[in-house]
């Protein structure tokens, strides 16, 4: 996209120069061909360089020797991800849990470290400053995993009033024209997807009706920036648990509490139940593939939701949010999102909030398109625990 935009701007500047000099150009085809070939060959050149780089890095040449600092779950996940993706160009040659500067200096000197990665988001602030100063002094690259509070400052705008600088912390780049662009994209893509997926939705509706008694669709109360609203979903549970009636003398709410106590594998206010016995046979399939959420395209069309955004949660779950969790209400909730496509297993709630906060602060139309393209791949190839 950047190459296409750059070539188009170059063509426009050239055309303007020809127009202002009042020169006649014999072949308009030559101009258009030059524009198209420039885009094609530049893209091919970038792809070729990328392929060569991947091959070289996979063989261990040109990789950056890295010191990894941290001892928590995020550190372990980052270590695993770097090991599985050598094309990123970072190879871990040393690990430390919570070192002081002297221990860091010895570690850097011994294997010849070229970069420091601080993976622990809760590392003491004083030590972080020392590490940054040390990295600058030794001419080392420095990178760190931000905590939830540090991600809140990524969308800062500096303005000067007289001789006084004023820093504004904007909620998101979706304010103003960004929100208008996102809404136009939502309406256009949601309408197209509703038309294209209508045969699939008809088949799912028939399967649900044949599999178990009860309604095909059900309304689920969720919370968004403008308050509570009803989401539409294909019914994936037995009707007794969707309607709240319960079964065998046990209310649906009480049974849910028992399941959370026994089978919840997720920390935080939003539980996740493994092998949920309330789901029907068809429900297990459509929930695993996220096809139970297809009717939410209608919610997107109405403006309650967006195609991409934080996952919407229930009022009783939102009631247990901590203050920084409510940051996700800066934008409408989405059918899919950065948290939904990240990782091979279900994320803890804090990790989900961190990813959603990153999305809110760094939104762009290109990021939305990337998430939408990756969503089908995640649906079919991710590891799912429920």
Secondary structure, DSSP 8 states (H G I E B T S, - for coil): -HHHHHHHHHHHHHHHHHHHTT---S-HHHHHHHHHHHHHHHHHHHHHHHHHHHHHHHTTTT-EEEEEE--SHHHHHHHHHHHH-GGG-EEEEEEESS--HHHHHHHHHHHT--EEEE--TT--HHHHHHHHHHHHHTT-EEEE---TTGGGGTTEEEEEETTEEEEEE-S-TTTTHHHHHHHHHHHHHHHHHHHHTHHHHHHHHHHHHHHSSS-SEEEEEEEETTEEEEEEEE--B-HHHHTT--BTTB-HHHHHHHHHHHHB---SSS--BTT-TTB-HHHHHHHHTTGGGTTHHHHHHHTSSEEESS--B-HHHHTT--GGGGGGGGS--EEE-HHHHSSSS---HHHHHHHHHHHHHT--HHHHHHHHHHHHHHHHHS----
